[in-house]
Amino acid sequence: MSVLQWIVGILLLIASLVMIVTVLLQSSERSGMGAIGGAAETFFGKNKARGMDAKLALLTKICAGIFVGLSIVMMFLG
């Protein structure tokens, strides 16, 4: 295994771990059973979360693109 394969492999591992963490940190889109009992979020609470969720969604998309790109590079190296 060449040094370039090791570097791409490590970068691929880091990109996949960051993508997993960003997906897990995002809030779910459904309110579940809490909406029936009146525990749904208020309008202002959703706007605060939307900013953070938008950043996490953007970071997830970037990591997914990097992951796909590195996977293609690894395919040509190996």
C-alpha positions in Angstrom: 0.0 0.0 0.0 1.4 3.3 -1.0 1.6 6.4 1.1 -1.0 8.1 -1.0 -3.4 5.3 -0.4 -2.9 5.6 3.4 -3.5 9.4 3.2 -6.7 9.0 1.2 -7.8 6.2 3.5 -7.4 8.3 6.6 -9.1 11.3 5.0 -12.0 8.9 4.0 -12.3 7.7 7.5 -12.3 11.2 8.9 -15.0 12.3 6.4 -17.2 9.4 7.2 -16.9 10.0 11.0 -17.8 13.7 10.6 -20.7 12.8 8.4 -22.0 10.3 10.9 -21.7 12.8 13.7 -23.5 15.6 11.8 -26.3 13.3 10.8 -26.8 12.2 14.4 -26.8 15.8 15.7 -29.6 16.9 13.4 -33.1 17.0 14.9 -35.8 14.8 13.5 -38.4 16.4 11.2 -41.4 14.7 12.9 -42.8 15.8 16.2 -44.0 12.3 17.1 -46.5 11.7 19.9 -45.6 15.0 21.6 -47.8 16.9 19.2 -50.9 15.1 20.4 -50.2 16.0 24.0 -49.4 19.6 23.2 -45.6 19.3 23.6 -44.9 20.7 20.1 -42.3 23.4 19.8 -43.2 27.0 19.5 -42.5 29.1 16.5 -39.5 30.8 18.1 -38.0 27.5 19.2 -38.2 26.2 15.7 -36.4 29.2 14.2 -33.5 28.8 16.6 -33.1 25.1 15.7 -33.5 25.8 12.0 -30.3 27.8 11.9 -28.3 25.1 13.5 -30.0 22.3 11.5 -29.3 24.2 8.3 -25.6 24.4 9.2 -25.5 20.7 10.1 -27.3 19.8 6.8 -24.8 21.9 4.8 -21.9 20.2 6.6 -23.5 16.8 6.0 -23.7 17.6 2.2 -20.1 18.8 2.1 -18.9 15.7 3.9 -20.9 13.4 1.6 -19.4 15.1 -1.4 -15.9 14.7 0.0 -16.7 11.1 0.9 -17.8 10.3 -2.6 -14.8 12.1 -4.2 -12.3 10.3 -1.9 -14.0 7.0 -2.7 -13.6 7.6 -6.4 -9.9 8.5 -5.9 -9.4 5.5 -3.7 -10.9 3.3 -6.5 -8.4 4.6 -9.0 -5.5 4.2 -6.6 -6.3 0.7 -5.6 
